[in-house]
Structures are given as C-alpha cells and as structure tokens.
Amino acid sequence: MNKGPALRPLSNRPLLTVEAISLIYGESDAGLIIDTLKQFRAEALGYVIQIDKLWRTGAFDDITRYVHSLKTMAAMVGAERMARLCQVFERQLKTRDMVEAQRSYPVFEVVWAETLAEVDKCILADGEASSDAE
Amino acid sequence: MIPTRTFTILVVDDVLLMCDFLFKVITSIKNCKVLKATDGRTAIDILEHETIDMLITDIEMNAPNGLELLKKLRSGAINNPHDIPVLMFSGNTYKDMVLECLAYDVNDFLAKPLSADGLKKKVVFHLQHEKQILDAEHYKNIVFVPEKKEVKAAEPALTAEPYRSNVAIVRSLSASEHKGYVPQEESETETELAELVVWPENSTTGFHQLDRRMLILAQRINFFHNLFVKESKAIALANEIKRIVEAIDYLIYVGKKLQNTSDGQQSFWVFFNDRIQKLTDLGGDLAKVNPKHNSQIQPLFKRISYWWVQTLNRPFVHPLNESDHNE
C-alpha cells in the first residue's frame, strides 16, 4: 500500500525532523541547525503566549495571523506535527468553525509542549556534545 | 549567471526566522545587498529612502500587507522606481488575492516552504529578465471587484456549500487580457464547476460524518478536475492534489473512528474497508503524480471516477428516507 505523506494522521507525523533545516537552507552545518532551532524556540514561544492571551479575548483575526506565522516557522524547522496542526487550526479559524477550533486548541497546546520539549532536547544534546568536545 | 552590478533587495516578512532566512540566502548571491523589514510600514520607509532593485515580500502580514505594498509601489505612491521586480510568497494563496497581484504585474509567486536553491534561482532570474511594467497611472486606475460571496452571520467550515478552495487559480494571462484588465468582466461561467463525481442528493451512508466527508471529497475532486480542464498551472494543481489527499485522509480517519464506536453493520464496514483500501492506493498514486504531466493526471481521473461509481452502491449508500442516521 502506498501512502503519501499527507495520508498520515497527526500522531504519526514526526515532532521534529531537523533534516528539514538542512534541506531548506541547503547546508548541513550543525551550528546553523542549532541556531535556527534556538531562534524558532524564542520566536515561536512569543507567538504561542500571544495566542494563549488572545484565545481568552476572542480576537480570532489576530489568532489566525499568529497561527499562520507559527505554521511557517514550524515548517521551516521540520516541526511537522506542529505545522500540520497549525494548518488545520488556521483553516478552522478562518472559516470561523469554532466548534472544531475549540476542539483543536487543547491539541495545539499539547503539540506545542511536545515540540518545545523536542527542540530543547536537540539544543541540550548539542550543548552537551560541545562541552564534551572541550 | 550572477548579476553584474550590485543590486539592493528588500525582503519583508513578519516572521523573523523567515526574514533572516531570506537575508542569509540572498546575501550569498554575488553582487546582492539585502535589506530586511519585518512589517509593511518599515518596508515603505525603506522603499522611500533607499533605491531598491527588487522587493520580496510575504503576502499575509499586518497592514500594510504584501499586496498593499505592491499596489502602492506600482501606482507610484512610494518614492522608488515603480517597475522593480516584485516577488510574493505565502503559505496560502487566495484566488482574489492572486488575481489582484497579477493585475498589478507581480513578477512571481513563491510557495512556502521556500528552499535556498529555488529562491536563489528565482532572484537571479528576475534580476536578469525585465518584465514590461506599465505606467504608474495605469495601476492607479485599477478597480478590483472581488468575487461575489454570500454574506453569512457565521460560516461553518466544510459545509455542503459549493466548494470554494483557498488555492489560487493561477493561469497565464493572454496579452489582450493583460493589457485591458477588467476584473469586473470575469465570466461567471468561468467559476462554474463541471462535475466529475457527484454525491447524490437525499442519500446517506447512515453516518452524517461520512456523508459530509464524501461530499467534501467530491467537491475537491471536482475542483481539481476543473483546474485541470482550464489548464491551470502546475502549482495550483499540486496544491489541489494535496487537498484531495487531505480529504481522503479525513475520510479514512472518520471512518475508522466510527467503526470503532459503532456496533454491528458488519457488511457495511467490510464494504467500506474494501473501498477505503482502494481509495488509499488511489490517494497514494495521486500524491506521487507530477502535475506538470497531463498524461499522468488523465488516467487518474478515470480511476477516481470509476472508484466513485463503484463505491456509491449499497450497502454503502442508500436513500435518505430509508433509515435514520446512525449517529
């Protein structure tokens, strides 16, 4: 059976595929990967905090824009599960399908936490590897 | 080939990660100097005070967005040559927005995610190939009337409304269309959908969730078919293929979930699983198709159509009044 990537359910999508960074940048330098992950972590965290605040106020246009940006960022670092979830969430918000969006938000929080943990693991592993080398 | 003089390129995106990526990649092109802006206002400021040779901007940003930047530039509202190449990129593309960009003679669209290599090639190409841009006066006079849409208090997602894709219909404008761009005259028939597959009215699988997914799948297939018939560009076809595959994905997911929670109806689920198995294979083949090759797409329409006809049989579908929904 031949399954295209889009046929996989959300849980089967990898949390983080750092090779995506090399593919996008056309370089496989470890420093570049870690710097990109650090930048993603800092920037995406800011967006998630904003979304959390806005979710309570119902400013859905702003949330949609932030989710759209998060989708871009996540795709750039190979955070596939996050990117896919943002894609679905963005569509629900744009069409004001609030029933589905309300269901997606808790999943969004969970997937973000998992993605963040995975990113931290990568950054930490690199730090340990660097100190070992020293 | 590498540009022969120094070009100043302005990149605009509200996502810093993307902005830095654009900066890093384009800086590596010989003779290219890059300036960054993380919002439209800063971009206008830079365009006013620097001589910019190329603008690369995201479409979806806080106001002014990429389209508004393009409009201001082309109509001479910004103190910078109005005819510089403009490349737009976005993760989503909407028909109205793309048509407007084309009216303002955008030089190219870049689909996210971008790759360093692809981006470099596009930049070099557009620095070397001049596109005929009309007088600013022409762009000032453009009046864009978006497609008519029904106004609703709250639009539920994925309903049984005629499917409007959020994929762009990207097509090459003929010379006459290009010069005398009158969006108001866009033919109504152009947006009418020919139906390759039909979800019969007053029919049901017995599960409203499956009915809805089948209806959406039919709409997406029909939309894709129409894009293909109208010889839309490969990027539009590729996007629509992705959406069909997603629709299949959803259908499978919903079907499995229902199967796990519903009791009995063995014959229904045996039939369903058999059809889904074939659909999965079909979706897999569709995902592999190169949208530039019509010869690869054409046979798939036949297979899809055949699958549809074979599937819309008992015990999968029956008249709506025959029984109530199971869920």
Interface residues (C-beta under 8 A of the other chain):
Chain A: M1 N2 K3 G4 P5 A6 L7 R8 P9 L23 I24 Y25 G26 E27 T36 Q39 F40 E43 R65 H68 S69 K71 T72 M73 A75 M76 V77 E90 R91 Q92 K94 T95 R96 D97 M98 V99 E100
Chain B: D14 V15 L16 L17 M18 D20 F21 K24 V25 E60 N62 G91 N92 K112 P113 L114 S115 A116 D117 A154 E155 P156 A157 L158 N166 K242 V245 E246 I248 D249 I252 Y253 Q277 T280 D281 G283 G284 D285 L286 A287 K288
